[in-house]
Amino acid sequence: MIVPVEPLKSILQLEQKRHYDNGAVIGGLDGFVSRWAAQVSQRRVGPRFLARLKKLELTRPNYASWDVEKRRKWVERLLAWLAVAEDEAQQSATVSSKAPPLSRPTKPVVWRAIPDAGLNAPIASVKGVASGVGGKLSRLGVRTVRDMLYFFPRRHIDYSNRRFIADLKEGEEQTVVATVWQASSEFLGGRRGTVAVVGDETGNMRVVWFNQPYLAERLRTNSRIAISGRITVYRGIKQFESPEWEFIGDADEDLLHTGRLVPVYPLTQGLFPKQMRRLAKTVVDGWADRVVDFMPDAIRERCHLAGLSWAIRQAHFPDSHETLGGARRRLAFDELFLFQMGVLGRKREWQESQPGSPLSVDRGLVDRLVASLPFSLTKAQAKALDEILTDIQKPKAMSRLLQGEVGSGKTVVAVVVLIVAVANGCQGAFMAPTEILAEQHFNSVCQFLKMLGGREEESEASMRRYHGVLDRPVVVARLVGALSARTKKALHQQVEDGEVGITIGTHAIIQKDVSFRKLGLVVVDEQHRFGVEQRSALRQKGFNPHVLAMTATPIPRTMALTLYGDLDLSVIDELPPGRQRVRTRWVYPEERPKAYDFVRRQVAEGRQAFIICPLIEESEAVQARAAVAEYERLSGEVFPQLRLGLLHGRMSAEDKESVMAQFRAGDLDILVSTAVVEVGIDVPNATVMLVEGADRFGLSQLHQFRGRVGRGQYASYCLLLAENPSEEGRERLRLIERVHNGFLLAEEDLKMRGPGEFFGTRQSGLADFRMAKLSDVALLELARTEAMSLWKDMRLIKSPEYQPLMAELARTWPGVAEWS
């Protein structure tokens, strides 16, 4: 059995550094050492170890009452004993001195013997969890005991700053332990609340709880409580206002809601903070030690990672900021490492188990295609095109991400590669996340084919045929969900027969009833809207075709390699010559009339404008302008003389396309829309982008909106309206005003908002990271390096020691039998 020597040793060493102030661990050394001794006594350790442990009388230390000299001698004595005891306990545990505890077994078989029973039990089976509570937890994604263990707090409030009443300072979060002298229900601001007088050896003070009159009965005279909160001053007297509090016993046993780093969990209606903390404590105490530590010894030692059970405990109820940091690092590494193992394993499966179909590249054809364009490729475009053409000639299927700013020319690169695939007798598929964007790409590809000398035949609305580009017709089809069943059936047959060379559409392309005769290349646009599973589904449509993913969302390189670890990376980091810089300004609420006047002047000059709203319909819960209501207000009150259109995601595909066709043709002056125009809308005559509730969007999304204008020859503007932004919202608006480089903005967006909100919506390609921060470049690179190294050594992966890891990989990436 493992002896957790390292936690005690680390705390004692920290106490030495703090000059024996009894502050190395929340609640003081007495409680920590007592708990440690009790925990060790319950484990199967050697008799000599237990005998030495009893001689130290650790179960009843009195460290808090000793002077500094006595504390020093006791700590040194205990550290000296630990040095000896650690060697004697080596058969039970091998602990790295460079990190928090590596609670690992000495043999791989012990891993399989660690009990894992009960972790998959329904959370409602936990004592004290009523069926109604189980339903509420389910809304938070907590359905099993394992889910609760990994349902980590959003943050921790530091209530460990314990002081005497006489030493309390106004405005700070502090904790006192006091005796209740009296408590009564009184009127506070017109409603009943509770007023209590509490005291310690240094003085008395007032505590008030608004709207909680029932506390007066609970807070009985002479009861001892811990109180944590911010100190205010009322009529010259310090007081707590609605603080956290908790009864404590004479022994100062573990505090849960105060006097420590207190966890704050996500909640839903009907669940309350103290209730969630009690439940988490019950589950962590009862099940954390049953979790199998799947990480192999070699990786834990090399990366200095803590033991898994210890990390789970500390992530919920940390002893100190230091232990919380060690726990987060281990759990964050797990998330990043497992994700990298998954995506790299998929890439290996695609490339190793299924040989790709190399395409021959006629450089003469490529040169002719590029020369036929009415513009020259930028150096970045040419470099990206060369990388892609090199990849598709290899016997391994290409997996590449083409990343570039809005308007950097990714589509033209994709079209050239698609034509190369058709020249090889193969088919190409071009998948977009929305029907609007699919329609945009359909028109763009057809336009490029005309630029390349293609002569368009009389074609159907969803299919066009071009002669003169190759020595055979190039047939382009549009396949989206809004097509009639009859049209879809005909298109499906033509795709299956190989008549269609390039199929452009939405996720309708990956439906079961769509079959390709010879799919050689897949292009996925706005990659962040799709995930690994969608790319895999498209691959299944052909014999391991080459895949080119594209995104206009600027993603920092390390983040891109993490999220899309199965893809190699190409970057177009320059804009074509003549592309306008969009002038950006944060507009204050009182300046709204001036902003509307500016839009009128632009329309009077023949230009067009976008007005973006955060919501489709008004909501009582969210104060933000809704597209439907704003369209009606703007049409009737602000711009009655102008032609306005409305676009949002709930409209039918036909209505969306009708509105966009009118806007592109200049039949509408202003398009009122939701974020659906974030990608894919190309109207060169539009020169104004006015964003309502701009503080509600992330930097990257605002940059995407800004990229919808400035695409023609006219000066363009982005106006950002925000009614009452938070300080974080103000910082975003200040950044977007002065920074025009999308990659720099993306870095800042990650720091400010985190990966979960980076794209503005939850992405199926983004892992459910609860601890990992994609801004932590060093840990990202470490996890990726370890995963890449491991996949190169299949003998190691198949060894007994690595089977727990592969079992965990199979659990987190289900459906790949060979991993389990």
KAQUIUR-V72074 format. One line per field, one symbol per residue. burial: b if it has 9 or more other ideal C-beta (glycine too) atoms within 8 Angstrom, else e. A space follows every 10 residues. Layout:
burial->???
//
This chain:
burial->ebbbbbbbbb bbbbbbebeb ebebbbbbbb bbbbbbbbbb eebebbeebb ebbeebebee bebeebeeee bbebbeebbe bbebbbebbe ebbebbeebb bbbbbeebeb beebeeeebe bebbebeebe eebbebbbeb ebebbbbbbe bbbeebbbbb bebbbeebee ebbbbbbbbb bebeeeebee eebbbbbbbb eeeebbbbbb ebbebbeebe eebbbbbbbb bbbeeeeebb bebbbbebee ebeebbbbbb bbbbbeeeee bebebbbbbb bbbbeebbeb bbbbbbeebb bebebbbbbb bbbbbbbbbb eebbebbbbb bbbbbbbbbb bbbbbbbbbb beebebbebe beeebbeebb eebeeebbeb bbbbbebbbe bbbbeebbbb bbbbbbbbbb bbbbbbbbbb bbbbebbbbb bbbbbbbbbb bbebbbebbb bbebebbeee ebbbbbeebb eebbbbbbbb eebeeebbee bbebbbebeb bbbbbbbbbb eeebebbbbb bbbbbbbbeb bbebbbbbbe bbebbbbbbb bbbbbbebbb bbbbbbbbbb bbeeebeebb ebebbbbeee ebeebbebbb ebbeeebbbb bbbbbbeeee eeebbbbbbb bebbbeeebe ebebbbbbee bebeebbebb ebbeeeebbb bbbbbbbbbb bebebbbbbb bbbbbebbbb bbbbbbbbbb bbeeebbbbb bbeebeeebb bbbbbbbebe ebbebbbbbb ebbbbeebbb eebbbbeebe bbbbebeebb bbbbebbbeb beeeeebebe ebbbbbbbbb eebeebeebe
//
